[in-house]
């Protein structure tokens, strides 16, 4: 039996004290349903490999063998990759690797998704090369940042970097990254050609690092499959409603920004993953809704004033947790702190979640909530699929292609031109 509680949605706060009325929302939802029918048709016609890959996991056995070898061999793994080559894996690994701890039986992951020389220098200074593995990921094999990182690594360590310490993931075609890997005889695995980086979390790009980190990939996929089945069979309509609400507020009331604010530290990378997915998929032809990642309760003290007192041009989604980790009760005899007496951090977190939702709604900010009973592999898989579907449907509502990204090519070309001039 399907468990309907992986993700519990409430959209009441999108109508109470807001400009959008439920009766006028019906037409937006009907249009979104038509768009979802197009997405489903494309999926059934095998034209959406980013979705069908959750069932096509023949390579998992091979990935598991690699992961077991790397778990025994390495204490640290460095992942060179940016954007979609990194954020999906970061999100999965953040389930158990936090800023203060990591599973003792698995390597610690370092994500080098930027090219700040200071960070790179200190990483190489601080690691033990003999117990460190390197994953180098670029779909095209031409990503300048990843190539420069990889070339820098090779330049620094020259002959001391052994062949079993590096795995390169790139498309099966002639590219600078594949040529470089083959020149040094590093293992090369194929990035699926039909899945773009920002949609690649369920492919080798996200699943191999996640396996190496000791996380239950099968549970992630099961959660994704379960949620996808519910949505595609019409048992739930969360993605359709989410797309329709974002589109309705964008079209009728000029809400050009959508805020994703999880109240869970372990979803901070997920909010970044969502930001890229939404921005690169929807920002085209001078259309789009700007995604903004936030984190509760941190951004109550940095962004909430703007959200409440600034322009009413934002749509809000808060991701909340029902069950928190155990925490000690607070004891205090200070009358000013009596509201904290005999409470825990979990109590405070729940109170602040609810207070922020209520405040946003009272101030007329369209607010949707997603409540998780617990954050685990299954609920994370469901979150990934939800936002993929919501993004695809919203793209169709905007009448744009969710899967290309033509605007970023100019910057890449100019970067190469600047470097070429300097080299002359």
N, C-alpha and C positions, 0 to 999 in steps of 0.2 A: 504494500500500500504506500502511496506517495505521502511523504511528510510535508504538509503545507507550511510548516513553521520555520523552514530554513531562513527565509527572509519575510518578515512581517511588515507590510507597508500600511501607512496611514496617510491619506491625502485630504483629510478633513480640513487641515490648516491651509489648504489652497483655496478654500471657499469661504470660511468664516471670516467676517469683517474684511473681505477682500473684494477686489473689483470684478473678478470673474464669478459669474453665477453658474450654478450646477446645470441649469437648463440650457444655457448658451454653450456650455462645455461639450454637450452631446455631439454637436456637429464636428468639433475638433477630434473627438474620440472616434467618431465614425470614419473620418478621413485617415486617422492613424491606423485604424483596423484595416483599411484598404491597403495602406502602405505595408503593414505587417503581412498581409496576404501575398504581396509581391516578394517580400523577404522569404517567406515560407516556400513560395514557388521556386525561387532561385536555389534555396537549400535542397529541395526535393530534386531539382534538376542538376544537383552536384556542382553548382556554381558558387557556393560559399564554403570553400575549404576551411576557412577560419572557424566555422561552426562544426562541420563534419569531422574535423580532426579529433574532437573529443571522443569519438567512437573508433577512430582508426589509429590504434596504438600498437601495431605489430612490432614496432621498434622498441617498445618499452623494455623488453627482455634484454636487448643489447645495451640500452641505456643503464639498466640496473647492473649489468656486469661491469660497465665502466665505473659507475658510482661506487660499487663495492671496492674496486681496486683503488680508486682515489681516496676513499675514506680511510683505508689502511695506509696508504702511501703519504698523505699530506695532512699537515696541521692547519694550513692556510690555503685558500684558493682566491686568486685575483681574477676578477672578470673585467676584461676590456670590452667595452661596448657602450653605446649611448642610446638614449630614447628607448624604442621598443626592443632593442637588443639587450636591455638591462632591467627595465622597470618591472616587467612581469616577474622575473626571477627575484628581484628585490622584494616585491610584495609577498611572494610565497615564502621566502626565507625569513622575512620579518615575523612570520608566525611564531618562530621559536628563537631566532637570533635577534636580541634586542640590544639597545645601547649599553646594557649592563651585563648581559650574559649570552651564552650560546650552549647548545647541547655538547656535553663533553665527548661524545662518541663521533662527532662530525667536525669537519674542517670549519674554520672561521672564514666567512666570505668578506672580501674587500671589493667594493664596486667602484671601479675607476671610470665614471661616466662623464668626467670633465677633463680638461687638459691643462689645468693649473700646474705649472712646473713645480711649484712649492710642494703641493700635495704628492705629486709623483715622486719627487726626490725623497721625501720623508717615508713614503711607502717602501721604496727600494732599500732605504737605509735600515728600516725597522724589521724587515722580514728575514727569515732564515731561508735562503734560496733552496737548500736541499730538501726542505719539507714543505715547499710551496708549489702548487700547480697553477697554471694559467689557462683560462678560457678566453678565447678571442672571437668575438661575434660581430659579424657585419653581413647583412643579407646581400648587398650588392658587391661586397668585396672591395669597394672603392671609398668607404667612409674615411675621410682624411684624418679625423681625430683618432680613430681606432688604429689605423695604419701607422700613424706617427707614434702612438703609445707602444705598439708592438715592435716597431723598428728601434725605438729607444731602448726597450727591454733587451733586444738582441745586441744592440751596440754596447750596453753596459756590461752584460754578462758573457758576451762572445761565446767562447767554447764551453763555459761552465753550465750552460743551460742544456739539459739533456732532452732527448726526443720525447721521452715519456712524460715530460712535465707540461706539455702544451697540447691543447686541442683547439683547432680552428673550426668554426661553424660559419659556412658561407654557401651561396648558391653554387650548384654544379655547373659552372661555366668558367671560362678563362677570365680571371680578374687579378689585380695586383695582390690581393690578400691570398688567394689560392696559389698563385705563383710563388709568393714568399714562403708559404707553408711547405710547398712541395720542394722548394730549393733547400730548405733546412730539414726536410723529411719529418715534419710534425704531422700528427694525425689530423685528417680533415674529414669532417662530417657535413652532410648536405643540409643546408637551410631550405625548407620547402619553397619552391619558386612562386607558388600561387598564393602565399600568405604573406601579407605585408607585416613589417616589424611590429607595428602597434597592435596588431591582431594576433600575434604569434605566441602568446603565453602558453597555450595548450600544445604547442609543437615542441620540438627538441630545444628550441631557444629558451623556453621557460622550464620545461620538465627535466632536462638533464641537470642543470644547476640545482634544481629543487631536490632531485634524488640524491645528488652528492651531499647536500646539506642534511640528509637523513629524514626528509619529510615524506609523508605518505601521499605520493602522487596519485595512487589509485583512488583515494578518498576525495582528492580535489576533482578528479574526473567524474567520479560518481555524483558528487554534488552538482557539478555542471550539467551532467546528463539528466539528473532528476529535475532540476530547475527548468532546463530547456524543454523537457517533455511537458511539464506543466504549462509552460507558456505557449508552446506550439500547438498543443491540443486544446487550448482555451480553458484549461482548469483555473488558471490565473491570468490576469491581464495587466500585470505590473509594468512591463516594458511599454505597452501601448499607452497606458495611462500616463506614464512618465514622459514619453515623447510628446503626447498630446498636450500635457500641461506646460512643458517648456515652450512648445510651439505657440500655444494659445497666448501665453503671457508675452512672448516675443512679438507676435503679430498684433495683438490688440492693445498692449500696454507698454510696449517698448522695453521689456525686460531683456536686456542684451547680455546679461551676465547670469551664470548659474553657479551656485556655491555648493561644493560638496564638503561637509564638515563632519568627519567621524569623531566620536568621543572615545577613541581607542588608539593608543599609541601605535599598536601593531598594524594599523591601517593608514599610517601616514604615507607610506610608499604607495599604497593603493590609490590614495587621492592624487598622487603625482601621475600614476599610470592612467587614471581616468582623465586627468588634465590633458595629457598628450593625445589619448584616443579621441576625445571630444574635439580638441582644437584642430588637429590635423585632418580629421574626417569632415568637419563641418565648416571650417573657415575658408570659404571659396566664393568666387564671383561676387565679392563685396557683401556676402551674407555671412551669418554665423552668430553664435551665442558664446561669449567668452567664458571658459571654465576657470574657476578659481578654487584652489585647494585651501582648506583651512583645517585646524585641529582644535577640538575642544579638550580641555578648557583653556588652552594656551591663547587661542585667538579671541576668546571673550575679552581678554585684556589688551588686545591689539587691533582687532577688526570690528568688534561688535558695535562700538560707537558709530562707525561709518555705516554699518548695516542698518542700524536703527534710526540714526539721525541724518544720514546722507540721502542721496537720491533713491527713490523707490523704483529701481530698475533691475532688481535681482530676484532670482528664484532660488529657494533654499532646499537642500536635502541634508538632513542630519542623520547620521548612522549611530545608533545607540546600542548598548549592550545590556542584556537583562541580568546575566549572572557574572559577577566579577570575582577575581581571585580573593582569597581570604585576606583580611587586614585587621590589625589590632584595634580594639576600641580605645577611644581617646578619653582620658580622665582629666578634668580641670575644675578648679574651684573659682576661677575668674568669672565673675558675673557677666562680663562682656562676651565671654566665650561659652556661655551656657548652652547656646544652640549647637555646639560641637560635642558637649559632654555625652559620653556613652555612645558616640557614633564612630563610624569608620570612614576611611577614604572612599570606600565603595558607596556608603550612604551619601557622602558629599557629592560624589560623581553623579549618582542618580538624581539628586536634588538639582544639581546644576544643569544636567541634561534637560530635565522637565521645565525648569525655570526659563532656560533659553528658548525652548520651543514655545512656551506660553507667551513670553515677551515678544518674540518675533510675530506671532499671530496677532497679538493685541495691537501691534504697531502696523498692521496691514501688510506684512511681508508674506508672500505665498510660501508656505512651508510644508514640505513632505518629510515624513520620518520613515526610516528603515530600522527595525529593531531585530537584533539577533539574540536568540536564546543563549548562544555561545559562539565565540569566534574560533572556528577550527577549519580543517581542510575542506570539509563539505560546504560550509557556509561561504568560504572564500571562493570556491569554484562557482557557486551560485551567483555571487556578486560579480565575478568576471563576466559570466554569460549575460546577466541582466544588463550590464552597461554596454556590452557589445550590441545586444538587440536594441536597446533604447537609442544608441547612436545610429544604427542602421536605419531605424524607422524615422528618426528625426531628419536624417539626410534626405530621405525620400520626401518628407513633408516640405523640406526646403528646396526640393528638386535639384539636388546636387549629388555628385558621385562621392560616396563615403571612402573610397579606396585609393584615390590618387592624392598627390600633394604637389601640384605644379609650381606653387609660389616659392618653395624653398630652394629650387634649383639655381636661381640667380645668385644667391649668396654663396653657394658651393663653387660656382664658376668664378666669381670674383675673388674668392679666397685663393684659388689656384693661380689666378692671374697675378695677384699681389705677390705671392711667393715666387712665381716664375720671374717677375721683374727684379726681385731682390737677389735672386740667384745669378742674374746676368752681370 
